[in-house]
Amino acid sequence: MSKYLRLALLIMVGVSCILLFLLVNASRNSGFFEKYYQLLLWVNTGVAAIFLGLVAVLLTRLYQRARKKRYGVKILSKFAFALGLAGVLPGVLIFLVSVQFLYGSVDSWFDRKVERALDSGLTLGREVLENYQFSLLNRARNLAVELAESPPAEWVSRLDSLRERENLSEAMIVTSRGRLIGVSGASFNTLAPVVPSIRNLQTARSEGHWEGLEEKEGGTIQAKAIVLIPTVELPAAAPLSLLPNAGSPRSERFTFNRNGFESSNQTGEAVFLEVVDNIPPSLAHNSEVLMNGYRDYQEMVLARGGLRSIYLITLTLVLLMSMFAAIALSVIIATRITKPLMILLEGTRRLGSGHYDLLPESKTNDEVSELTRSFNIMTTQLADARRDIEKRGEELEQAKDYLESILTKMSSGVIVADEWWNIVSVNASASSILKIDLAAYLGEPLQDVLPDFIEPIRQEIGKPVNGKYPDVSVQSEFVVKSGKKHQRIFLFTRGSTLSLGSREGYLLLFDDISSLAAAQRTEAWAEVARRLAHEIKNPLTPIQLAAERLQMKLETKVFGKDEEILQKATRTIVNQVTAMKQMVDDFRLYAKIGSPRFEEINLAEFVQEVTNLYLAGDIHLHLDLDSTVPLIEADANMLRQVLHNLISNAMEAAPDKEAMRVEIRVAREYELGTNVVDGVKLEVIDNGPGFAAQILEHAFEPYVTTKTSGTGLGLPMIKKIVAEHRGTVGVENIVDEQGQILGARITIIFRQLAN
């Protein structure tokens, strides 16, 4: 479509809109209608004919393009047809509905029932106003009677209370000559209150009353009534008919003073009471609307026949011009839309194949051009986003690897849980400390997997302080299971809240402080041992010497049973003192274990050397020694003490000395899951009764023993010596498949290897 044709079409659309607007307004304005309606009608008809010609030209050109099978003509035709149909169909539908509505409305306007209803409404309005005036007149007469029954000097003072009681706008007392005596209400505050006209007062005097309506500024309508104040005294219950009639009023002349006025008992001016009340605004408004509607209805009755033709012609012209304009505009809009759409289609195909070329942008400022610009922006952003994604992917992968390496190398256990305490992530140390593969329980509730572990920290972290959840620390005991073995460890757990995207979560960081707790207990027991050695050993030697001397003095002086008692008593004292000395020596030795003097030792050869002392006895000692184990750094004297204690404990624990069997093993210790030597392992196994359950949990604590003569310092001393060598020691019972105890095993791992 050429530029001039589009410009002509736009001008015609604008002109037609103006002409149609004038035509519609002419049909509504009677004065304008009489002058210009015929002219506007013919001008609009001519414009419609021009529109028809433009549509014919546009459709002809579209048909020619379709015959030549030009690219894009199909989508152009579809757009033009859809847009034209969208413009024509609503217009036709509105035209049909408007015609039906027009005929039905015009007929309903002149319904006989409507006319009777308007007449009845008008009559009803008049009666309502008349009744309101009659009611006001009766109220004025009653007030006049009340004033007449009181002294004239009190009339002015009573006027306010009577007006307020009757809920009147104004009340005024005037003479027949228009002189104002008293006023109450709105006119009280004015400098010159408006008194009734002499004509109205004369009417009230001749007819006994006057009533009327008056319209004030602002559209307010007031009802007024004037009655004569009777000058005769009537009984309190005198009927209204006993009031003096208008033909024979009794009037008095009044003199005025500062207290009001009083009768002079001389015939003169008559006195009247005027009351004013505002008609309710709704009643006044409805009455006015009713009168205007009745007048308009009568005018429309005269023009009933021509209204239908005028409106029908106007609607027909509007329909034709709207249809032609819609068809023409649909072709223009479809042409403008399809051109950039074709460019966008080609650009989309190239973008899908990975080419981020920009499209040529149109200089127009419509939505399709904006779409092209947005497409180019999107293409640029996609290219940048692709580069950013590749870069961020590399950075994210590096950060993930870095974080995983940190968590893997951390000795502390880390557990991340969501707001419902489900496991989100863990590190390897957490599984190692708790002796459970937590990675297999991701997404599972912590209270189901580790109820004893989570409960203490959950109780503390759930306590808000000043509306916030502070970081908390909890120290607790936890029993870990490794196969059939149970081990009690001490955990120090720190917990805090954590943001997991849009949700809240929890971060738990915990360490195994069993060695620290054991070291604290060992230090405490060492202090106790030092004090016992100091406080108990000093009096033991005098006690023993005194008992032996007493025996020497009395053995030549007592005989028979007394001599036996003396021997038994002194022997008991000496034996117990000797036992107490040994216990004190053990405590002192436990307290005085110092730093080891390290030297390179082959543990297998060292065990062979120490156990040679026991091979000549009646103990069944079996050795399983790997002489190729790496050398360790250790103190020979401390190791010898450890071996003696272990063998002695095994021998003392056996109930049957003949069936007792002790096995000692020395072998390499490897890192978990690898072939890397991590240390040297020493195992001492016996076939004794094993450890009781309550002893097994506290085996390395001082003074924990089942022996009647033992001090319970053997295993604590062993643990302390092993700890000085940076090793680990553990005890366990050997059980069969039925759970029967077959013996005990003590395992020591020395990890300080010689270079």
C-alpha angles and dihedrals in degrees: 000000000000123000094244093051091053091048092050091049093051091049091050091051091052093047092048092052091053093047093048090050091052091046093052092047091047091058089054098043110066095198095048089041094060093052107039111013096097092047093049090048094057094042091053090048090055092049089051089054091051089050089053090054093050091050090051091052093049094047090048092054092047090051092051091052090050091052090052090049094228117186112268097018092117096056089041091054092047092050093046093047093047095047093044092048090048089055099041102043097056089047093052092045092049090047093053093046091046092052092051091045091048095054092042093047096048091050092048091050091063100041113142090228090056091052092050089047091054091049091049091047092051091049091046092052092052093049092049091053091046092050090049090052092047091051091050090050092053091049089051092051092050091050090049090053091050091050092048091054092056127067113273090239090067098047096092093045092049095046095084095050093046092049093049092047092054091041093235127162096223140359124191136180115209137163125242089261093057099258113150116234102170139347135192130186133027096347091056091083096049123094094228113026114206109248123201116275119260089243092058090046091051090050090050091049095047098041099029094245146025130207133176149144126254129187115221132196113291094035095283114149118207128198115214133191130184122196134173116251105231115232096205122089113243130192116268091253097040112146122241091252092066093066114110112269125237093258099061110030121169111223132178135203115242133207119207129225137161091278095056124268136307136197120269090199089237124125110248138107122016119233122227135192118217119193125189128196130176117241109237108266093233092054092047093047094047091049091053093047090050093052093048092047092051091051093048091048092055090051092050092051089064093053098040098116099050097045094072094052094045095050093042093053091047092050092048093053091047090052095049095046092045092050094049092045092048093051093046094046092046090059092047094046093045091052093051093045099047097054097064090036090062089052090048091050092055092045091051091053091052092046090053090055092054100263112132098195118151121240124232109262125226120236092226121099102223131118095267091054089048087051090054091050090047089050090054091047089049091050091051092046091048091052091048092043091051091053091044092048092052091047094044090046089058092045092047091050091050092047091048092050090047093050092046091050090051094048091045093052095044113108090206120084116244125198124176117198132180126236091280091051094251115151112258103170141346138185130232094256091060091057091043095052096044094039093230132107098243092176088073091059100054109148092020121120113263091221089062096045101037109010096160091048099047101040099074095047093041092056092052100041091050093064111097120213115202089343094308134097108233126201112273136198125208131184113203145155121248132185114221123197124216108177105303093340122102120199128183114218134178117235130197106202128188120194135187140162118266134196112237100186107283093353136069122242143167134251118207120192116181140171133199104244095173091117091048092049090047091050090051091050091046091052091049092050091047089057090049090049092052092051093047092049091052099042100039107035097057097066095039097080095050089048091053093045092048092051093049092047091049089053092050093050096047104036092084092045104051129056141183116005094358090058091052091049091049093049092047094047096048091045090052092050093049093047094049092046089051090050091049090050089053091049091049090049089051092051091047091049090049090050095046100050100134136189114306123246102230124218133160110270134177100223094204093054092043092054090048090054095048096045092053087082090061099044093080092057131079094265118116101228120179121191126202104179129170104207092191095067116126119267116261131207108241146138109258095209093050092047090050090052090050093052093046091051093048094048092044092051090050092050094046093047094056112097092196111047094191094054094041115122127184124190125193121194131188118188144145120279117217132200112260110278095358140086093235113122108237100175148316121286125213118193127185113191128182135178095229129122093282126219126317114243094247091048095046093063093051100029095129096048116103120258094018107131144125095213117108092218100031129105097209092235099114100087094035089055090049091050092048092051092046090049089053086056091051090246136126131238131195138176130207142161121249108230134178128227091278091053096252114149112243098177144301134284127203114193124195122184119196109201098174100097124185116253 
